[in-house]
Amino acid sequence: MPLSIEPHTGDLAHDEPKSYLWTMNFGPQHPATHTTLRLVLKLDGERVVDAMPDIGYLHSGFEKLGEYLDYNQYVTVTDRMNYVSPMANNVAWHLAVEKLLGIETPPRCQSIRVIVAELSRISDHLLTLGAMGLDTGAFTHFIYAFNPREQINDIFEALCGARFTNSYTRVGGLMYDATPKAIEMIRDLLKQLPRALADMERLLNRNRIFVDRMKGIGVLSREDAINRSCSGPVAR
């Protein structure tokens, strides 16, 4: 879609300033979207006043793939549903299978699954925060976010041998038990993570450029959050 301008009707030579709304195609392949999302944007200068999403560019037929795989084989597909936090997808898939089959896993397995799912969630949030800084010009913040994220990937590698597409869970259990080395790495991460998050917060919240660009942008009211059935971090 070419860039276009919507002119205002009336006398353009009037003394009062007149604004233009620019219509711009954004995506589906753009570094700032971090996915295959297309947006048709209405811009007033640098401010987005309207956005029309166009989804469906990453349809992968996950359900159809499941018709030809058994319950353990399909875990490799769940890795790709959200490659930023694959462990959480692994756990969710096998929890559903075990509920259908009436299987209860041992307490140690349940604990390890909760731990890896939480680590996966933290890793996902770190990438989101880092990318937000990168897209607004704060490259240093991006590096600060990736340091603890790399530690989490190292933990996953110690657990199952893979850093991203983990495929760690199995029906009734896990690929491998958590080793003492992996447990030690998790404890080291927990000691260092609060300091890393504090450094990231200082880098952004005290950055005048970032604050000016982000303050009051994308605010979702309590009423709108409820009406749109938002949950989790979005609702909070």
GUBA-479116 format. One record per residue (C-alpha): chain; residue number from 1; residue in three letters; x, y, z. Coordinates in steps of 0.2 Angstrom, whole numbers, padded with zeros to 4 digits. Layout:
BEGIN
+--------+-----+--------+-------+-------+-------+
! chaine ! num ! residu !     X !     Y !     Z !
+--------+-----+--------+-------+-------+-------+
!      A ! NUM !    ALA !     X !     Y !     Z !
...
+--------+-----+--------+-------+-------+-------+
***
This chain:
BEGIN
+--------+-----+--------+-------+-------+-------+
! chaine ! num ! residu !     X !     Y !     Z !
+--------+-----+--------+-------+-------+-------+
!      A !   1 !    MET !  0000 !  0000 !  0000 !
!      A !   2 !    PRO !  0008 !  0017 ! -0005 !
!      A !   3 !    LEU !  0009 !  0031 !  0007 !
!      A !   4 !    SER ! -0006 !  0043 !  0006 !
!      A !   5 !    ILE ! -0012 !  0059 !  0013 !
!      A !   6 !    GLU ! -0030 !  0063 !  0018 !
!      A !   7 !    PRO ! -0033 !  0082 !  0016 !
!      A !   8 !    HIS ! -0044 !  0092 !  0027 !
!      A !   9 !    THR ! -0059 !  0100 !  0019 !
!      A !  10 !    GLY ! -0060 !  0119 !  0020 !
!      A !  11 !    ASP ! -0049 !  0133 !  0018 !
!      A !  12 !    LEU ! -0031 !  0127 !  0020 !
!      A !  13 !    ALA ! -0024 !  0144 !  0020 !
!      A !  14 !    HIS ! -0033 !  0147 !  0037 !
!      A !  15 !    ASP ! -0023 !  0155 !  0051 !
!      A !  16 !    GLU ! -0026 !  0140 !  0062 !
!      A !  17 !    PRO ! -0014 !  0125 !  0060 !
!      A !  18 !    LYS ! -0021 !  0110 !  0050 !
!      A !  19 !    SER ! -0015 !  0093 !  0053 !
!      A !  20 !    TYR ! -0014 !  0079 !  0040 !
!      A !  21 !    LEU ! -0018 !  0060 !  0044 !
!      A !  22 !    TRP ! -0005 !  0049 !  0035 !
!      A !  23 !    THR ! -0011 !  0031 !  0030 !
!      A !  24 !    MET !  0004 !  0020 !  0030 !
!      A !  25 !    ASN !  0006 !  0001 !  0028 !
!      A !  26 !    PHE !  0017 ! -0007 !  0042 !
!      A !  27 !    GLY !  0023 ! -0025 !  0040 !
!      A !  28 !    PRO !  0020 ! -0039 !  0038 !
!      A !  29 !    GLN !  0039 ! -0040 !  0037 !
!      A !  30 !    HIS !  0046 ! -0027 !  0048 !
!      A !  31 !    PRO !  0059 ! -0028 !  0062 !
!      A !  32 !    ALA !  0049 ! -0018 !  0074 !
!      A !  33 !    THR !  0034 ! -0030 !  0074 !
!      A !  34 !    HIS !  0045 ! -0045 !  0079 !
!      A !  35 !    THR !  0032 ! -0056 !  0070 !
!      A !  36 !    THR !  0022 ! -0057 !  0054 !
!      A !  37 !    LEU !  0009 ! -0044 !  0058 !
!      A !  38 !    ARG !  0003 ! -0031 !  0046 !
!      A !  39 !    LEU ! -0005 ! -0015 !  0052 !
!      A !  40 !    VAL ! -0013 ! -0001 !  0042 !
!      A !  41 !    LEU ! -0009 !  0015 !  0052 !
!      A !  42 !    LYS ! -0016 !  0032 !  0053 !
!      A !  43 !    LEU ! -0003 !  0044 !  0058 !
!      A !  44 !    ASP ! -0004 !  0062 !  0065 !
!      A !  45 !    GLY !  0014 !  0066 !  0064 !
!      A !  46 !    GLU !  0023 !  0053 !  0074 !
!      A !  47 !    ARG !  0007 !  0049 !  0084 !
!      A !  48 !    VAL ! -0003 !  0033 !  0079 !
!      A !  49 !    VAL ! -0021 !  0039 !  0080 !
!      A !  50 !    ASP ! -0029 !  0023 !  0072 !
!      A !  51 !    ALA ! -0023 !  0005 !  0068 !
!      A !  52 !    MET ! -0031 ! -0009 !  0058 !
!      A !  53 !    PRO ! -0023 ! -0026 !  0061 !
!      A !  54 !    ASP ! -0022 ! -0038 !  0047 !
!      A !  55 !    ILE ! -0018 ! -0055 !  0055 !
!      A !  56 !    GLY ! -0015 ! -0073 !  0048 !
!      A !  57 !    TYR !  0002 ! -0072 !  0040 !
!      A !  58 !    LEU !  0009 ! -0085 !  0051 !
!      A !  59 !    HIS ! -0004 ! -0099 !  0050 !
!      A !  60 !    SER !  0005 ! -0115 !  0052 !
!      A !  61 !    GLY ! -0008 ! -0128 !  0053 !
!      A !  62 !    PHE ! -0004 ! -0134 !  0070 !
!      A !  63 !    GLU ! -0020 ! -0144 !  0072 !
!      A !  64 !    LYS ! -0018 ! -0153 !  0056 !
!      A !  65 !    LEU !  0000 ! -0158 !  0061 !
!      A !  66 !    GLY ! -0007 ! -0166 !  0077 !
!      A !  67 !    GLU ! -0017 ! -0178 !  0066 !
!      A !  68 !    TYR ! -0001 ! -0187 !  0061 !
!      A !  69 !    LEU !  0010 ! -0187 !  0077 !
!      A !  70 !    ASP !  0008 ! -0195 !  0094 !
!      A !  71 !    TYR !  0007 ! -0186 !  0111 !
!      A !  72 !    ASN !  0026 ! -0185 !  0113 !
!      A !  73 !    GLN !  0030 ! -0181 !  0096 !
!      A !  74 !    TYR !  0018 ! -0166 !  0095 !
!      A !  75 !    VAL !  0028 ! -0157 !  0109 !
!      A !  76 !    THR !  0041 ! -0152 !  0095 !
!      A !  77 !    VAL !  0026 ! -0142 !  0087 !
!      A !  78 !    THR !  0022 ! -0133 !  0103 !
!      A !  79 !    ASP !  0040 ! -0126 !  0104 !
!      A !  80 !    ARG !  0036 ! -0116 !  0088 !
!      A !  81 !    MET !  0019 ! -0109 !  0094 !
!      A !  82 !    ASN !  0029 ! -0096 !  0104 !
!      A !  83 !    TYR !  0047 ! -0099 !  0102 !
!      A !  84 !    VAL !  0051 ! -0086 !  0115 !
!      A !  85 !    SER !  0044 ! -0096 !  0129 !
!      A !  86 !    PRO !  0044 ! -0114 !  0122 !
!      A !  87 !    MET !  0045 ! -0122 !  0139 !
!      A !  88 !    ALA !  0028 ! -0115 !  0144 !
!      A !  89 !    ASN !  0020 ! -0122 !  0128 !
!      A !  90 !    ASN !  0028 ! -0139 !  0132 !
!      A !  91 !    VAL !  0021 ! -0140 !  0149 !
!      A !  92 !    ALA !  0003 ! -0134 !  0144 !
!      A !  93 !    TRP !  0002 ! -0147 !  0130 !
!      A !  94 !    HIS !  0007 ! -0162 !  0141 !
!      A !  95 !    LEU ! -0004 ! -0156 !  0156 !
!      A !  96 !    ALA ! -0019 ! -0156 !  0144 !
!      A !  97 !    VAL ! -0014 ! -0174 !  0138 !
!      A !  98 !    GLU ! -0012 ! -0180 !  0155 !
!      A !  99 !    LYS ! -0029 ! -0173 !  0161 !
!      A ! 100 !    LEU ! -0037 ! -0182 !  0146 !
!      A ! 101 !    LEU ! -0028 ! -0198 !  0151 !
!      A ! 102 !    GLY ! -0030 ! -0197 !  0169 !
!      A ! 103 !    ILE ! -0012 ! -0197 !  0173 !
!      A ! 104 !    GLU ! -0004 ! -0189 !  0188 !
!      A ! 105 !    THR !  0014 ! -0185 !  0188 !
!      A ! 106 !    PRO !  0026 ! -0186 !  0203 !
!      A ! 107 !    PRO !  0028 ! -0171 !  0214 !
!      A ! 108 !    ARG !  0046 ! -0168 !  0209 !
!      A ! 109 !    CYS !  0040 ! -0168 !  0190 !
!      A ! 110 !    GLN !  0027 ! -0155 !  0194 !
!      A ! 111 !    SER !  0039 ! -0144 !  0203 !
!      A ! 112 !    ILE !  0052 ! -0144 !  0189 !
!      A ! 113 !    ARG !  0038 ! -0140 !  0177 !
!      A ! 114 !    VAL !  0032 ! -0125 !  0186 !
!      A ! 115 !    ILE !  0050 ! -0119 !  0188 !
!      A ! 116 !    VAL !  0054 ! -0121 !  0169 !
!      A ! 117 !    ALA !  0037 ! -0113 !  0165 !
!      A ! 118 !    GLU !  0041 ! -0098 !  0176 !
!      A ! 119 !    LEU !  0059 ! -0096 !  0169 !
!      A ! 120 !    SER !  0051 ! -0097 !  0151 !
!      A ! 121 !    ARG !  0039 ! -0083 !  0156 !
!      A ! 122 !    ILE !  0053 ! -0072 !  0163 !
!      A ! 123 !    SER !  0063 ! -0075 !  0147 !
!      A ! 124 !    ASP !  0048 ! -0070 !  0137 !
!      A ! 125 !    HIS !  0046 ! -0054 !  0147 !
!      A ! 126 !    LEU !  0065 ! -0050 !  0146 !
!      A ! 127 !    LEU !  0064 ! -0051 !  0127 !
!      A ! 128 !    THR !  0048 ! -0040 !  0127 !
!      A ! 129 !    LEU !  0056 ! -0026 !  0138 !
!      A ! 130 !    GLY !  0073 ! -0027 !  0129 !
!      A ! 131 !    ALA !  0064 ! -0025 !  0112 !
!      A ! 132 !    MET !  0054 ! -0011 !  0118 !
!      A ! 133 !    GLY !  0070 ! -0002 !  0123 !
!      A ! 134 !    LEU !  0078 ! -0006 !  0106 !
!      A ! 135 !    ASP !  0063 !  0000 !  0096 !
!      A ! 136 !    THR !  0063 !  0017 !  0105 !
!      A ! 137 !    GLY !  0082 !  0019 !  0103 !
!      A ! 138 !    ALA !  0088 !  0012 !  0120 !
!      A ! 139 !    PHE !  0101 ! -0001 !  0113 !
!      A ! 140 !    THR !  0110 ! -0002 !  0130 !
!      A ! 141 !    HIS !  0094 ! -0007 !  0138 !
!      A ! 142 !    PHE !  0092 ! -0021 !  0126 !
!      A ! 143 !    ILE !  0109 ! -0028 !  0130 !
!      A ! 144 !    TYR !  0105 ! -0027 !  0149 !
!      A ! 145 !    ALA !  0089 ! -0037 !  0146 !
!      A ! 146 !    PHE !  0098 ! -0051 !  0136 !
!      A ! 147 !    ASN !  0111 ! -0054 !  0149 !
!      A ! 148 !    PRO !  0099 ! -0063 !  0161 !
!      A ! 149 !    ARG !  0089 ! -0070 !  0146 !
!      A ! 150 !    GLU !  0105 ! -0079 !  0141 !
!      A ! 151 !    GLN !  0107 ! -0086 !  0158 !
!      A ! 152 !    ILE !  0090 ! -0094 !  0157 !
!      A ! 153 !    ASN !  0094 ! -0101 !  0140 !
!      A ! 154 !    ASP !  0110 ! -0109 !  0148 !
!      A ! 155 !    ILE !  0099 ! -0117 !  0161 !
!      A ! 156 !    PHE !  0088 ! -0124 !  0148 !
!      A ! 157 !    GLU !  0103 ! -0131 !  0139 !
!      A ! 158 !    ALA !  0109 ! -0139 !  0155 !
!      A ! 159 !    LEU !  0092 ! -0147 !  0157 !
!      A ! 160 !    CYS !  0088 ! -0154 !  0140 !
!      A ! 161 !    GLY !  0103 ! -0150 !  0128 !
!      A ! 162 !    ALA !  0093 ! -0136 !  0118 !
!      A ! 163 !    ARG !  0092 ! -0118 !  0121 !
!      A ! 164 !    PHE !  0076 ! -0113 !  0111 !
!      A ! 165 !    THR !  0066 ! -0128 !  0104 !
!      A ! 166 !    ASN !  0067 ! -0137 !  0120 !
!      A ! 167 !    SER !  0054 ! -0152 !  0119 !
!      A ! 168 !    TYR !  0057 ! -0155 !  0137 !
!      A ! 169 !    THR !  0041 ! -0163 !  0144 !
!      A ! 170 !    ARG !  0034 ! -0180 !  0141 !
!      A ! 171 !    VAL !  0018 ! -0189 !  0145 !
!      A ! 172 !    GLY !  0019 ! -0192 !  0163 !
!      A ! 173 !    GLY !  0036 ! -0184 !  0166 !
!      A ! 174 !    LEU !  0051 ! -0175 !  0158 !
!      A ! 175 !    MET !  0065 ! -0179 !  0146 !
!      A ! 176 !    TYR !  0078 ! -0178 !  0160 !
!      A ! 177 !    ASP !  0078 ! -0175 !  0178 !
!      A ! 178 !    ALA !  0085 ! -0158 !  0184 !
!      A ! 179 !    THR !  0104 ! -0161 !  0188 !
!      A ! 180 !    PRO !  0113 ! -0153 !  0203 !
!      A ! 181 !    LYS !  0122 ! -0142 !  0190 !
!      A ! 182 !    ALA !  0105 ! -0135 !  0183 !
!      A ! 183 !    ILE !  0099 ! -0132 !  0200 !
!      A ! 184 !    GLU !  0114 ! -0122 !  0205 !
!      A ! 185 !    MET !  0113 ! -0112 !  0189 !
!      A ! 186 !    ILE !  0095 ! -0107 !  0194 !
!      A ! 187 !    ARG !  0100 ! -0102 !  0211 !
!      A ! 188 !    ASP !  0114 ! -0091 !  0203 !
!      A ! 189 !    LEU !  0101 ! -0083 !  0192 !
!      A ! 190 !    LEU !  0089 ! -0079 !  0206 !
!      A ! 191 !    LYS !  0103 ! -0070 !  0215 !
!      A ! 192 !    GLN !  0108 ! -0059 !  0200 !
!      A ! 193 !    LEU !  0091 ! -0056 !  0193 !
!      A ! 194 !    PRO !  0084 ! -0042 !  0205 !
!      A ! 195 !    ARG !  0100 ! -0032 !  0202 !
!      A ! 196 !    ALA !  0098 ! -0034 !  0183 !
!      A ! 197 !    LEU !  0080 ! -0028 !  0183 !
!      A ! 198 !    ALA !  0084 ! -0013 !  0194 !
!      A ! 199 !    ASP !  0097 ! -0008 !  0182 !
!      A ! 200 !    MET !  0085 ! -0010 !  0167 !
!      A ! 201 !    GLU !  0072 !  0001 !  0176 !
!      A ! 202 !    ARG !  0085 !  0015 !  0180 !
!      A ! 203 !    LEU !  0090 !  0015 !  0162 !
!      A ! 204 !    LEU !  0073 !  0018 !  0155 !
!      A ! 205 !    ASN !  0063 !  0026 !  0169 !
!      A ! 206 !    ARG !  0076 !  0040 !  0171 !
!      A ! 207 !    ASN !  0078 !  0042 !  0152 !
!      A ! 208 !    ARG !  0069 !  0058 !  0147 !
!      A ! 209 !    ILE !  0068 !  0053 !  0128 !
!      A ! 210 !    PHE !  0060 !  0036 !  0133 !
!      A ! 211 !    VAL !  0048 !  0044 !  0145 !
!      A ! 212 !    ASP !  0043 !  0057 !  0133 !
!      A ! 213 !    ARG !  0040 !  0044 !  0119 !
!      A ! 214 !    MET !  0030 !  0032 !  0130 !
!      A ! 215 !    LYS !  0021 !  0041 !  0144 !
!      A ! 216 !    GLY !  0002 !  0040 !  0141 !
!      A ! 217 !    ILE !  0004 !  0029 !  0125 !
!      A ! 218 !    GLY ! -0006 !  0014 !  0124 !
!      A ! 219 !    VAL ! -0016 !  0016 !  0140 !
!      A ! 220 !    LEU ! -0030 !  0003 !  0142 !
!      A ! 221 !    SER ! -0044 !  0009 !  0155 !
!      A ! 222 !    ARG ! -0051 ! -0004 !  0167 !
!      A ! 223 !    GLU ! -0067 ! -0004 !  0158 !
!      A ! 224 !    ASP ! -0059 ! -0007 !  0141 !
!      A ! 225 !    ALA ! -0049 ! -0021 !  0149 !
!      A ! 226 !    ILE ! -0064 ! -0030 !  0156 !
!      A ! 227 !    ASN ! -0074 ! -0027 !  0140 !
!      A ! 228 !    ARG ! -0060 ! -0035 !  0130 !
!      A ! 229 !    SER ! -0058 ! -0050 !  0142 !
!      A ! 230 !    CYS ! -0040 ! -0045 !  0145 !
!      A ! 231 !    SER ! -0030 ! -0055 !  0157 !
!      A ! 232 !    GLY ! -0012 ! -0057 !  0165 !
!      A ! 233 !    PRO !  0000 ! -0042 !  0162 !
!      A ! 234 !    VAL ! -0011 ! -0034 !  0150 !
!      A ! 235 !    ALA ! -0025 ! -0032 !  0162 !
!      A ! 236 !    ARG ! -0014 ! -0027 !  0176 !
+--------+-----+--------+-------+-------+-------+
***
